[in-house]
Amino acid sequence: MADNHPTGPAETGAEMDYAEHERTYAMFLSMSKWLVIVCVALLISMAFGFFAGGGLFGGIVAFIALTVLAFFLA
């Protein structure tokens, strides 16, 4: 078998762009936060519409109200 041992220094690739990394991570956190907020608002409004007698339009109004409330609180 051929031995393939490196003879020079290890290549680490390009320099890290820390500013871009921070922006990407901040965007990921923001999108994750809003995904969770929308999912929770959807579940609460579905429970309101299905089980509390709110119906379709009551559930839609509850979803919009919860999402707007979360926008101002978050």
mmCIF file of the N, C-alpha and C atoms, coordinates in Angstrom:
data_MODEL
# 
_entry.id   MODEL 
# 
loop_
_atom_site.group_PDB 
_atom_site.id 
_atom_site.type_symbol 
_atom_site.label_atom_id 
_atom_site.label_alt_id 
_atom_site.label_comp_id 
_atom_site.label_asym_id 
_atom_site.label_entity_id 
_atom_site.label_seq_id 
_atom_site.pdbx_PDB_ins_code 
_atom_site.Cartn_x 
_atom_site.Cartn_y 
_atom_site.Cartn_z 
_atom_site.occupancy 
_atom_site.B_iso_or_equiv 
_atom_site.pdbx_formal_charge 
_atom_site.auth_seq_id 
_atom_site.auth_comp_id 
_atom_site.auth_asym_id 
_atom_site.auth_atom_id 
_atom_site.pdbx_PDB_model_num 
ATOM 1   N N  . MET A 1 1  ? 0.832   -1.175 0.000  1.00 0.00 ? 1  MET A N  1 
ATOM 2   C CA . MET A 1 1  ? 0.000   0.000  0.000  1.00 0.00 ? 1  MET A CA 1 
ATOM 3   C C  . MET A 1 1  ? 0.875   1.236  0.000  1.00 0.00 ? 1  MET A C  1 
ATOM 4   N N  . ALA A 1 2  ? 0.385   2.225  -0.635 1.00 0.00 ? 2  ALA A N  1 
ATOM 5   C CA . ALA A 1 2  ? 1.145   3.471  -0.707 1.00 0.00 ? 2  ALA A CA 1 
ATOM 6   C C  . ALA A 1 2  ? 0.877   4.302  0.537  1.00 0.00 ? 2  ALA A C  1 
ATOM 7   N N  . ASP A 1 3  ? 1.937   4.784  1.125  1.00 0.00 ? 3  ASP A N  1 
ATOM 8   C CA . ASP A 1 3  ? 1.802   5.685  2.268  1.00 0.00 ? 3  ASP A CA 1 
ATOM 9   C C  . ASP A 1 3  ? 1.730   7.105  1.750  1.00 0.00 ? 3  ASP A C  1 
ATOM 10  N N  . ASN A 1 4  ? 0.707   7.797  2.136  1.00 0.00 ? 4  ASN A N  1 
ATOM 11  C CA . ASN A 1 4  ? 0.489   9.157  1.663  1.00 0.00 ? 4  ASN A CA 1 
ATOM 12  C C  . ASN A 1 4  ? 0.603   10.111 2.839  1.00 0.00 ? 4  ASN A C  1 
ATOM 13  N N  . HIS A 1 5  ? 1.800   10.335 3.317  1.00 0.00 ? 5  HIS A N  1 
ATOM 14  C CA . HIS A 1 5  ? 2.014   11.215 4.457  1.00 0.00 ? 5  HIS A CA 1 
ATOM 15  C C  . HIS A 1 5  ? 2.310   12.622 3.960  1.00 0.00 ? 5  HIS A C  1 
ATOM 16  N N  . PRO A 1 6  ? 1.651   13.619 4.532  1.00 0.00 ? 6  PRO A N  1 
ATOM 17  C CA . PRO A 1 6  ? 1.952   14.996 4.119  1.00 0.00 ? 6  PRO A CA 1 
ATOM 18  C C  . PRO A 1 6  ? 3.364   15.382 4.547  1.00 0.00 ? 6  PRO A C  1 
ATOM 19  N N  . THR A 1 7  ? 4.004   16.142 3.680  1.00 0.00 ? 7  THR A N  1 
ATOM 20  C CA . THR A 1 7  ? 5.380   16.549 3.982  1.00 0.00 ? 7  THR A CA 1 
ATOM 21  C C  . THR A 1 7  ? 5.463   17.999 4.409  1.00 0.00 ? 7  THR A C  1 
ATOM 22  N N  . GLY A 1 8  ? 4.450   18.786 4.108  1.00 0.00 ? 8  GLY A N  1 
ATOM 23  C CA . GLY A 1 8  ? 4.471   20.210 4.448  1.00 0.00 ? 8  GLY A CA 1 
ATOM 24  C C  . GLY A 1 8  ? 3.468   20.522 5.543  1.00 0.00 ? 8  GLY A C  1 
ATOM 25  N N  . PRO A 1 9  ? 3.280   21.804 5.791  1.00 0.00 ? 9  PRO A N  1 
ATOM 26  C CA . PRO A 1 9  ? 2.305   22.199 6.817  1.00 0.00 ? 9  PRO A CA 1 
ATOM 27  C C  . PRO A 1 9  ? 0.872   21.899 6.361  1.00 0.00 ? 9  PRO A C  1 
ATOM 28  N N  . ALA A 1 10 ? 0.016   21.682 7.304  1.00 0.00 ? 10 ALA A N  1 
ATOM 29  C CA . ALA A 1 10 ? -1.382  21.388 6.996  1.00 0.00 ? 10 ALA A CA 1 
ATOM 30  C C  . ALA A 1 10 ? -2.064  22.642 6.453  1.00 0.00 ? 10 ALA A C  1 
ATOM 31  N N  . GLU A 1 11 ? -2.878  22.452 5.431  1.00 0.00 ? 11 GLU A N  1 
ATOM 32  C CA . GLU A 1 11 ? -3.622  23.574 4.862  1.00 0.00 ? 11 GLU A CA 1 
ATOM 33  C C  . GLU A 1 11 ? -4.939  23.711 5.614  1.00 0.00 ? 11 GLU A C  1 
ATOM 34  N N  . THR A 1 12 ? -5.217  24.906 6.082  1.00 0.00 ? 12 THR A N  1 
ATOM 35  C CA . THR A 1 12 ? -6.447  25.129 6.841  1.00 0.00 ? 12 THR A CA 1 
ATOM 36  C C  . THR A 1 12 ? -7.514  25.828 6.014  1.00 0.00 ? 12 THR A C  1 
ATOM 37  N N  . GLY A 1 13 ? -7.255  26.157 4.793  1.00 0.00 ? 13 GLY A N  1 
ATOM 38  C CA . GLY A 1 13 ? -8.250  26.811 3.953  1.00 0.00 ? 13 GLY A CA 1 
ATOM 39  C C  . GLY A 1 13 ? -8.166  28.318 4.065  1.00 0.00 ? 13 GLY A C  1 
ATOM 40  N N  . ALA A 1 14 ? -9.217  28.964 3.629  1.00 0.00 ? 14 ALA A N  1 
ATOM 41  C CA . ALA A 1 14 ? -9.253  30.426 3.618  1.00 0.00 ? 14 ALA A CA 1 
ATOM 42  C C  . ALA A 1 14 ? -9.417  30.966 5.038  1.00 0.00 ? 14 ALA A C  1 
ATOM 43  N N  . GLU A 1 15 ? -9.096  32.226 5.181  1.00 0.00 ? 15 GLU A N  1 
ATOM 44  C CA . GLU A 1 15 ? -9.271  32.886 6.475  1.00 0.00 ? 15 GLU A CA 1 
ATOM 45  C C  . GLU A 1 15 ? -10.756 32.962 6.815  1.00 0.00 ? 15 GLU A C  1 
ATOM 46  N N  . MET A 1 16 ? -11.053 32.894 8.083  1.00 0.00 ? 16 MET A N  1 
ATOM 47  C CA . MET A 1 16 ? -12.437 32.942 8.559  1.00 0.00 ? 16 MET A CA 1 
ATOM 48  C C  . MET A 1 16 ? -12.953 34.378 8.507  1.00 0.00 ? 16 MET A C  1 
ATOM 49  N N  . ASP A 1 17 ? -14.120 34.545 7.903  1.00 0.00 ? 17 ASP A N  1 
ATOM 50  C CA . ASP A 1 17 ? -14.762 35.855 7.851  1.00 0.00 ? 17 ASP A CA 1 
ATOM 51  C C  . ASP A 1 17 ? -15.714 35.943 9.040  1.00 0.00 ? 17 ASP A C  1 
ATOM 52  N N  . TYR A 1 18 ? -15.208 36.443 10.159 1.00 0.00 ? 18 TYR A N  1 
ATOM 53  C CA . TYR A 1 18 ? -15.975 36.434 11.403 1.00 0.00 ? 18 TYR A CA 1 
ATOM 54  C C  . TYR A 1 18 ? -17.194 37.352 11.343 1.00 0.00 ? 18 TYR A C  1 
ATOM 55  N N  . ALA A 1 19 ? -17.096 38.448 10.640 1.00 0.00 ? 19 ALA A N  1 
ATOM 56  C CA . ALA A 1 19 ? -18.250 39.349 10.528 1.00 0.00 ? 19 ALA A CA 1 
ATOM 57  C C  . ALA A 1 19 ? -19.401 38.649 9.800  1.00 0.00 ? 19 ALA A C  1 
ATOM 58  N N  . GLU A 1 20 ? -19.090 37.963 8.719  1.00 0.00 ? 20 GLU A N  1 
ATOM 59  C CA . GLU A 1 20 ? -20.120 37.234 7.976  1.00 0.00 ? 20 GLU A CA 1 
ATOM 60  C C  . GLU A 1 20 ? -20.670 36.074 8.810  1.00 0.00 ? 20 GLU A C  1 
ATOM 61  N N  . HIS A 1 21 ? -19.807 35.426 9.556  1.00 0.00 ? 21 HIS A N  1 
ATOM 62  C CA . HIS A 1 21 ? -20.240 34.338 10.428 1.00 0.00 ? 21 HIS A CA 1 
ATOM 63  C C  . HIS A 1 21 ? -21.227 34.847 11.481 1.00 0.00 ? 21 HIS A C  1 
ATOM 64  N N  . GLU A 1 22 ? -20.935 35.985 12.079 1.00 0.00 ? 22 GLU A N  1 
ATOM 65  C CA . GLU A 1 22 ? -21.821 36.565 13.089 1.00 0.00 ? 22 GLU A CA 1 
ATOM 66  C C  . GLU A 1 22 ? -23.163 36.970 12.478 1.00 0.00 ? 22 GLU A C  1 
ATOM 67  N N  . ARG A 1 23 ? -23.147 37.546 11.276 1.00 0.00 ? 23 ARG A N  1 
ATOM 68  C CA . ARG A 1 23 ? -24.402 37.925 10.615 1.00 0.00 ? 23 ARG A CA 1 
ATOM 69  C C  . ARG A 1 23 ? -25.244 36.686 10.287 1.00 0.00 ? 23 ARG A C  1 
ATOM 70  N N  . THR A 1 24 ? -24.590 35.640 9.808  1.00 0.00 ? 24 THR A N  1 
ATOM 71  C CA . THR A 1 24 ? -25.304 34.414 9.475  1.00 0.00 ? 24 THR A CA 1 
ATOM 72  C C  . THR A 1 24 ? -25.912 33.786 10.722 1.00 0.00 ? 24 THR A C  1 
ATOM 73  N N  . TYR A 1 25 ? -25.153 33.759 11.809 1.00 0.00 ? 25 TYR A N  1 
ATOM 74  C CA . TYR A 1 25 ? -25.650 33.175 13.056 1.00 0.00 ? 25 TYR A CA 1 
ATOM 75  C C  . TYR A 1 25 ? -26.803 33.999 13.626 1.00 0.00 ? 25 TYR A C  1 
ATOM 76  N N  . ALA A 1 26 ? -26.694 35.314 13.548 1.00 0.00 ? 26 ALA A N  1 
ATOM 77  C CA . ALA A 1 26 ? -27.777 36.174 14.028 1.00 0.00 ? 26 ALA A CA 1 
ATOM 78  C C  . ALA A 1 26 ? -29.043 35.950 13.205 1.00 0.00 ? 26 ALA A C  1 
ATOM 79  N N  . MET A 1 27 ? -28.901 35.797 11.896 1.00 0.00 ? 27 MET A N  1 
ATOM 80  C CA . MET A 1 27 ? -30.061 35.534 11.041 1.00 0.00 ? 27 MET A CA 1 
ATOM 81  C C  . MET A 1 27 ? -30.666 34.169 11.360 1.00 0.00 ? 27 MET A C  1 
ATOM 82  N N  . PHE A 1 28 ? -29.818 33.173 11.598 1.00 0.00 ? 28 PHE A N  1 
ATOM 83  C CA . PHE A 1 28 ? -30.301 31.844 11.965 1.00 0.00 ? 28 PHE A CA 1 
ATOM 84  C C  . PHE A 1 28 ? -31.095 31.894 13.271 1.00 0.00 ? 28 PHE A C  1 
ATOM 85  N N  . LEU A 1 29 ? -30.582 32.605 14.262 1.00 0.00 ? 29 LEU A N  1 
ATOM 86  C CA . LEU A 1 29 ? -31.292 32.725 15.536 1.00 0.00 ? 29 LEU A CA 1 
ATOM 87  C C  . LEU A 1 29 ? -32.619 33.459 15.370 1.00 0.00 ? 29 LEU A C  1 
ATOM 88  N N  . SER A 1 30 ? -32.615 34.506 14.571 1.00 0.00 ? 30 SER A N  1 
ATOM 89  C CA . SER A 1 30 ? -33.843 35.264 14.336 1.00 0.00 ? 30 SER A CA 1 
ATOM 90  C C  . SER A 1 30 ? -34.896 34.409 13.632 1.00 0.00 ? 30 SER A C  1 
ATOM 91  N N  . MET A 1 31 ? -34.484 33.694 12.604 1.00 0.00 ? 31 MET A N  1 
ATOM 92  C CA . MET A 1 31 ? -35.426 32.845 11.877 1.00 0.00 ? 31 MET A CA 1 
ATOM 93  C C  . MET A 1 31 ? -35.937 31.711 12.763 1.00 0.00 ? 31 MET A C  1 
ATOM 94  N N  . SER A 1 32 ? -35.075 31.144 13.594 1.00 0.00 ? 32 SER A N  1 
ATOM 95  C CA . SER A 1 32 ? -35.503 30.084 14.510 1.00 0.00 ? 32 SER A CA 1 
ATOM 96  C C  . SER A 1 32 ? -36.515 30.615 15.516 1.00 0.00 ? 32 SER A C  1 
ATOM 97  N N  . LYS A 1 33 ? -36.258 31.818 16.041 1.00 0.00 ? 33 LYS A N  1 
ATOM 98  C CA . LYS A 1 33 ? -37.176 32.425 17.001 1.00 0.00 ? 33 LYS A CA 1 
ATOM 99  C C  . LYS A 1 33 ? -38.546 32.626 16.368 1.00 0.00 ? 33 LYS A C  1 
ATOM 100 N N  . TRP A 1 34 ? -38.578 33.168 15.154 1.00 0.00 ? 34 TRP A N  1 
ATOM 101 C CA . TRP A 1 34 ? -39.862 33.438 14.518 1.00 0.00 ? 34 TRP A CA 1 
ATOM 102 C C  . TRP A 1 34 ? -40.568 32.161 14.086 1.00 0.00 ? 34 TRP A C  1 
ATOM 103 N N  . LEU A 1 35 ? -39.817 31.135 13.737 1.00 0.00 ? 35 LEU A N  1 
ATOM 104 C CA . LEU A 1 35 ? -40.435 29.854 13.410 1.00 0.00 ? 35 LEU A CA 1 
ATOM 105 C C  . LEU A 1 35 ? -41.139 29.281 14.634 1.00 0.00 ? 35 LEU A C  1 
ATOM 106 N N  . VAL A 1 36 ? -40.494 29.353 15.786 1.00 0.00 ? 36 VAL A N  1 
ATOM 107 C CA . VAL A 1 36 ? -41.111 28.862 17.021 1.00 0.00 ? 36 VAL A CA 1 
ATOM 108 C C  . VAL A 1 36 ? -42.332 29.702 17.381 1.00 0.00 ? 36 VAL A C  1 
ATOM 109 N N  . ILE A 1 37 ? -42.227 31.021 17.252 1.00 0.00 ? 37 ILE A N  1 
ATOM 110 C CA . ILE A 1 37 ? -43.356 31.901 17.576 1.00 0.00 ? 37 ILE A CA 1 
ATOM 111 C C  . ILE A 1 37 ? -44.556 31.594 16.687 1.00 0.00 ? 37 ILE A C  1 
ATOM 112 N N  . VAL A 1 38 ? -44.332 31.439 15.398 1.00 0.00 ? 38 VAL A N  1 
ATOM 113 C CA . VAL A 1 38 ? -45.436 31.165 14.471 1.00 0.00 ? 38 VAL A CA 1 
ATOM 114 C C  . VAL A 1 38 ? -46.035 29.785 14.740 1.00 0.00 ? 38 VAL A C  1 
ATOM 115 N N  . CYS A 1 39 ? -45.195 28.789 15.040 1.00 0.00 ? 39 CYS A N  1 
ATOM 116 C CA . CYS A 1 39 ? -45.725 27.452 15.341 1.00 0.00 ? 39 CYS A CA 1 
ATOM 117 C C  . CYS A 1 39 ? -46.581 27.460 16.605 1.00 0.00 ? 39 CYS A C  1 
ATOM 118 N N  . VAL A 1 40 ? -46.117 28.149 17.642 1.00 0.00 ? 40 VAL A N  1 
ATOM 119 C CA . VAL A 1 40 ? -46.895 28.229 18.883 1.00 0.00 ? 40 VAL A CA 1 
ATOM 120 C C  . VAL A 1 40 ? -48.199 28.988 18.645 1.00 0.00 ? 40 VAL A C  1 
ATOM 121 N N  . ALA A 1 41 ? -48.139 30.090 17.909 1.00 0.00 ? 41 ALA A N  1 
ATOM 122 C CA . ALA A 1 41 ? -49.357 30.848 17.608 1.00 0.00 ? 41 ALA A CA 1 
ATOM 123 C C  . ALA A 1 41 ? -50.334 29.999 16.797 1.00 0.00 ? 41 ALA A C  1 
ATOM 124 N N  . LEU A 1 42 ? -49.817 29.215 15.873 1.00 0.00 ? 42 LEU A N  1 
ATOM 125 C CA . LEU A 1 42 ? -50.676 28.344 15.072 1.00 0.00 ? 42 LEU A CA 1 
ATOM 126 C C  . LEU A 1 42 ? -51.341 27.277 15.939 1.00 0.00 ? 42 LEU A C  1 
ATOM 127 N N  . LEU A 1 43 ? -50.578 26.667 16.830 1.00 0.00 ? 43 LEU A N  1 
ATOM 128 C CA . LEU A 1 43 ? -51.158 25.637 17.695 1.00 0.00 ? 43 LEU A CA 1 
ATOM 129 C C  . LEU A 1 43 ? -52.215 26.210 18.635 1.00 0.00 ? 43 LEU A C  1 
ATOM 130 N N  . ILE A 1 44 ? -51.934 27.376 19.209 1.00 0.00 ? 44 ILE A N  1 
ATOM 131 C CA . ILE A 1 44 ? -52.915 27.999 20.107 1.00 0.00 ? 44 ILE A CA 1 
ATOM 132 C C  . ILE A 1 44 ? -54.179 28.387 19.344 1.00 0.00 ? 44 ILE A C  1 
ATOM 133 N N  . SER A 1 45 ? -54.010 28.958 18.159 1.00 0.00 ? 45 SER A N  1 
ATOM 134 C CA . SER A 1 45 ? -55.191 29.370 17.389 1.00 0.00 ? 45 SER A CA 1 
ATOM 135 C C  . SER A 1 45 ? -55.971 28.161 16.875 1.00 0.00 ? 45 SER A C  1 
ATOM 136 N N  . MET A 1 46 ? -55.290 27.064 16.561 1.00 0.00 ? 46 MET A N  1 
ATOM 137 C CA . MET A 1 46 ? -56.010 25.851 16.164 1.00 0.00 ? 46 MET A CA 1 
ATOM 138 C C  . MET A 1 46 ? -56.808 25.289 17.337 1.00 0.00 ? 46 MET A C  1 
ATOM 139 N N  . ALA A 1 47 ? -56.211 25.306 18.524 1.00 0.00 ? 47 ALA A N  1 
ATOM 140 C CA . ALA A 1 47 ? -56.942 24.841 19.706 1.00 0.00 ? 47 ALA A CA 1 
ATOM 141 C C  . ALA A 1 47 ? -58.144 25.738 19.969 1.00 0.00 ? 47 ALA A C  1 
ATOM 142 N N  . PHE A 1 48 ? -57.959 27.039 19.815 1.00 0.00 ? 48 PHE A N  1 
ATOM 143 C CA . PHE A 1 48 ? -59.084 27.972 19.999 1.00 0.00 ? 48 PHE A CA 1 
ATOM 144 C C  . PHE A 1 48 ? -60.176 27.713 18.966 1.00 0.00 ? 48 PHE A C  1 
ATOM 145 N N  . GLY A 1 49 ? -59.783 27.525 17.725 1.00 0.00 ? 49 GLY A N  1 
ATOM 146 C CA . GLY A 1 49 ? -60.769 27.322 16.668 1.00 0.00 ? 49 GLY A CA 1 
ATOM 147 C C  . GLY A 1 49 ? -61.482 25.993 16.762 1.00 0.00 ? 49 GLY A C  1 
ATOM 148 N N  . PHE A 1 50 ? -60.763 24.931 17.130 1.00 0.00 ? 50 PHE A N  1 
ATOM 149 C CA . PHE A 1 50 ? -61.362 23.600 17.146 1.00 0.00 ? 50 PHE A CA 1 
ATOM 150 C C  . PHE A 1 50 ? -62.111 23.292 18.441 1.00 0.00 ? 50 PHE A C  1 
ATOM 151 N N  . PHE A 1 51 ? -61.533 23.669 19.577 1.00 0.00 ? 51 PHE A N  1 
ATOM 152 C CA . PHE A 1 51 ? -62.068 23.211 20.855 1.00 0.00 ? 51 PHE A CA 1 
ATOM 153 C C  . PHE A 1 51 ? -62.814 24.281 21.641 1.00 0.00 ? 51 PHE A C  1 
ATOM 154 N N  . ALA A 1 52 ? -62.542 25.544 21.399 1.00 0.00 ? 52 ALA A N  1 
ATOM 155 C CA . ALA A 1 52 ? -63.192 26.602 22.173 1.00 0.00 ? 52 ALA A CA 1 
ATOM 156 C C  . ALA A 1 52 ? -64.383 27.197 21.431 1.00 0.00 ? 52 ALA A C  1 
ATOM 157 N N  . GLY A 1 53 ? -64.727 26.644 20.304 1.00 0.00 ? 53 GLY A N  1 
ATOM 158 C CA . GLY A 1 53 ? -65.890 27.130 19.577 1.00 0.00 ? 53 GLY A CA 1 
ATOM 159 C C  . GLY A 1 53 ? -65.631 28.382 18.762 1.00 0.00 ? 53 GLY A C  1 
ATOM 160 N N  . GLY A 1 54 ? -64.366 28.682 18.497 1.00 0.00 ? 54 GLY A N  1 
ATOM 161 C CA . GLY A 1 54 ? -64.041 29.882 17.731 1.00 0.00 ? 54 GLY A CA 1 
ATOM 162 C C  . GLY A 1 54 ? -64.296 29.735 16.249 1.00 0.00 ? 54 GLY A C  1 
ATOM 163 N N  . GLY A 1 55 ? -64.250 28.523 15.755 1.00 0.00 ? 55 GLY A N  1 
ATOM 164 C CA . GLY A 1 55 ? -64.461 28.281 14.337 1.00 0.00 ? 55 GLY A CA 1 
ATOM 165 C C  . GLY A 1 55 ? -63.265 28.707 13.497 1.00 0.00 ? 55 GLY A C  1 
ATOM 166 N N  . LEU A 1 56 ? -63.452 28.658 12.192 1.00 0.00 ? 56 LEU A N  1 
ATOM 167 C CA . LEU A 1 56 ? -62.371 28.979 11.259 1.00 0.00 ? 56 LEU A CA 1 
ATOM 168 C C  . LEU A 1 56 ? -61.932 30.430 11.381 1.00 0.00 ? 56 LEU A C  1 
ATOM 169 N N  . PHE A 1 57 ? -62.885 31.334 11.328 1.00 0.00 ? 57 PHE A N  1 
ATOM 170 C CA . PHE A 1 57 ? -62.526 32.755 11.363 1.00 0.00 ? 57 PHE A CA 1 
ATOM 171 C C  . PHE A 1 57 ? -61.994 33.172 12.729 1.00 0.00 ? 57 PHE A C  1 
ATOM 172 N N  . GLY A 1 58 ? -62.515 32.581 13.789 1.00 0.00 ? 58 GLY A N  1 
ATOM 173 C CA . GLY A 1 58 ? -61.983 32.853 15.122 1.00 0.00 ? 58 GLY A CA 1 
ATOM 174 C C  . GLY A 1 58 ? -60.547 32.383 15.265 1.00 0.00 ? 58 GLY A C  1 
ATOM 175 N N  . GLY A 1 59 ? -60.239 31.232 14.683 1.00 0.00 ? 59 GLY A N  1 
ATOM 176 C CA . GLY A 1 59 ? -58.871 30.729 14.699 1.00 0.00 ? 59 GLY A CA 1 
ATOM 177 C C  . GLY A 1 59 ? -57.928 31.601 13.895 1.00 0.00 ? 59 GLY A C  1 
ATOM 178 N N  . ILE A 1 60 ? -58.406 32.086 12.749 1.00 0.00 ? 60 ILE A N  1 
ATOM 179 C CA . ILE A 1 60 ? -57.582 32.975 11.923 1.00 0.00 ? 60 ILE A CA 1 
ATOM 180 C C  . ILE A 1 60 ? -57.324 34.289 12.645 1.00 0.00 ? 60 ILE A C  1 
ATOM 181 N N  . VAL A 1 61 ? -58.359 34.838 13.257 1.00 0.00 ? 61 VAL A N  1 
ATOM 182 C CA . VAL A 1 61 ? -58.199 36.088 14.011 1.00 0.00 ? 61 VAL A CA 1 
ATOM 183 C C  . VAL A 1 61 ? -57.254 35.880 15.189 1.00 0.00 ? 61 VAL A C  1 
ATOM 184 N N  . ALA A 1 62 ? -57.383 34.745 15.880 1.00 0.00 ? 62 ALA A N  1 
ATOM 185 C CA . ALA A 1 62 ? -56.491 34.457 17.007 1.00 0.00 ? 62 ALA A CA 1 
ATOM 186 C C  . ALA A 1 62 ? -55.045 34.324 16.534 1.00 0.00 ? 62 ALA A C  1 
ATOM 187 N N  . PHE A 1 63 ? -54.827 33.668 15.389 1.00 0.00 ? 63 PHE A N  1 
ATOM 188 C CA . PHE A 1 63 ? -53.472 33.512 14.857 1.00 0.00 ? 63 PHE A CA 1 
ATOM 189 C C  . PHE A 1 63 ? -52.859 34.864 14.517 1.00 0.00 ? 63 PHE A C  1 
ATOM 190 N N  . ILE A 1 64 ? -53.626 35.707 13.844 1.00 0.00 ? 64 ILE A N  1 
ATOM 191 C CA . ILE A 1 64 ? -53.116 37.034 13.480 1.00 0.00 ? 64 ILE A CA 1 
ATOM 192 C C  . ILE A 1 64 ? -52.848 37.864 14.727 1.00 0.00 ? 64 ILE A C  1 
ATOM 193 N N  . ALA A 1 65 ? -53.759 37.809 15.687 1.00 0.00 ? 65 ALA A N  1 
ATOM 194 C CA . ALA A 1 65 ? -53.582 38.584 16.918 1.00 0.00 ? 65 ALA A CA 1 
ATOM 195 C C  . ALA A 1 65 ? -52.354 38.114 17.697 1.00 0.00 ? 65 ALA A C  1 
ATOM 196 N N  . LEU A 1 66 ? -52.170 36.807 17.806 1.00 0.00 ? 66 LEU A N  1 
ATOM 197 C CA . LEU A 1 66 ? -51.010 36.283 18.535 1.00 0.00 ? 66 LEU A CA 1 
ATOM 198 C C  . LEU A 1 66 ? -49.699 36.612 17.831 1.00 0.00 ? 66 LEU A C  1 
ATOM 199 N N  . THR A 1 67 ? -49.692 36.550 16.509 1.00 0.00 ? 67 THR A N  1 
ATOM 200 C CA . THR A 1 67 ? -48.475 36.863 15.763 1.00 0.00 ? 67 THR A CA 1 
ATOM 201 C C  . THR A 1 67 ? -48.124 38.340 15.889 1.00 0.00 ? 67 THR A C  1 
ATOM 202 N N  . VAL A 1 68 ? -49.115 39.213 15.800 1.00 0.00 ? 68 VAL A N  1 
ATOM 203 C CA . VAL A 1 68 ? -48.867 40.650 15.957 1.00 0.00 ? 68 VAL A CA 1 
ATOM 204 C C  . VAL A 1 68 ? -48.417 40.958 17.381 1.00 0.00 ? 68 VAL A C  1 
ATOM 205 N N  . LEU A 1 69 ? -49.036 40.328 18.360 1.00 0.00 ? 69 LEU A N  1 
ATOM 206 C CA . LEU A 1 69 ? -48.628 40.517 19.751 1.00 0.00 ? 69 LEU A CA 1 
ATOM 207 C C  . LEU A 1 69 ? -47.183 40.073 19.962 1.00 0.00 ? 69 LEU A C  1 
ATOM 208 N N  . ALA A 1 70 ? -46.814 38.940 19.389 1.00 0.00 ? 70 ALA A N  1 
ATOM 209 C CA . ALA A 1 70 ? -45.435 38.455 19.514 1.00 0.00 ? 70 ALA A CA 1 
ATOM 210 C C  . ALA A 1 70 ? -44.457 39.390 18.817 1.00 0.00 ? 70 ALA A C  1 
ATOM 211 N N  . PHE A 1 71 ? -44.886 39.999 17.711 1.00 0.00 ? 71 PHE A N  1 
ATOM 212 C CA . PHE A 1 71 ? -44.007 40.933 17.005 1.00 0.00 ? 71 PHE A CA 1 
ATOM 213 C C  . PHE A 1 71 ? -43.661 42.122 17.886 1.00 0.00 ? 71 PHE A C  1 
ATOM 214 N N  . PHE A 1 72 ? -44.653 42.627 18.618 1.00 0.00 ? 72 PHE A N  1 
ATOM 215 C CA . PHE A 1 72 ? -44.400 43.792 19.463 1.00 0.00 ? 72 PHE A CA 1 
ATOM 216 C C  . PHE A 1 72 ? -43.701 43.429 20.767 1.00 0.00 ? 72 PHE A C  1 
ATOM 217 N N  . LEU A 1 73 ? -43.842 42.200 21.222 1.00 0.00 ? 73 LEU A N  1 
ATOM 218 C CA . LEU A 1 73 ? -43.188 41.783 22.460 1.00 0.00 ? 73 LEU A CA 1 
ATOM 219 C C  . LEU A 1 73 ? -41.777 41.246 22.243 1.00 0.00 ? 73 LEU A C  1 
ATOM 220 N N  . ALA A 1 74 ? -41.508 40.712 21.066 1.00 0.00 ? 74 ALA A N  1 
ATOM 221 C CA . ALA A 1 74 ? -40.195 40.087 20.818 1.00 0.00 ? 74 ALA A CA 1 
ATOM 222 C C  . ALA A 1 74 ? -39.150 41.073 20.390 1.00 0.00 ? 74 ALA A C  1 
# 
